[in-house]
């Protein structure tokens, strides 16, 4: 969806497709929260997930600055396409690094 968004030129299309893209990004966050809750014991779950999400939000705060720098140096399309690569990296890292917990008790 981010790649489609990066190719749009109409301000109205950016508004509509941006809303659709935001809907799917928020769904991804909900899925990650559910997935991560399996990795921690109940006693540490809230602290662990809050820490992970807030560190991510801290780094995410630099997103507009980085997008602005990339857009001024290259183009808006390149800057937004760069963001889509972050989602691909996250997908690959999640699939490769999060262990399977099926049948493993949370002690």
GIRAWO-V352474 format. One record per backbone hydrogen bond with DSSP energy under -0.5 kcal/mol. NH is the residue of the N-H (numbers start at 1). CO is the residue of the C=O. Records with the same first field share a line. If there is no record, write none. Layout:
NH: CO, CO
This chain:
5: 1
6: 2
7: 3, 4
8: 5
14: 10
15: 11
16: 12
17: 13
18: 14
19: 15
20: 16
21: 17
22: 18
23: 19
24: 20
25: 21
26: 22
27: 23
28: 24
29: 25
30: 26
31: 27
32: 28
33: 29
34: 30
35: 31
36: 32
37: 33
38: 34, 35
39: 36
40: 37
44: 41
45: 41
46: 42
48: 44
49: 45
50: 46
51: 47
52: 48
53: 49
54: 50
55: 51
56: 52
57: 53
58: 54
59: 55
60: 56
61: 57
62: 59
63: 60
66: 62
67: 63
68: 64
69: 65
70: 66
71: 67
72: 68
73: 69
74: 70
75: 70
79: 75
80: 76
81: 77
82: 78
83: 79
84: 80
85: 81
86: 82, 83
87: 83
88: 84
89: 85
90: 86
91: 87
92: 88
93: 89
94: 90
95: 91
96: 92
97: 93
98: 94
99: 97
104: 101
105: 103
107: 105
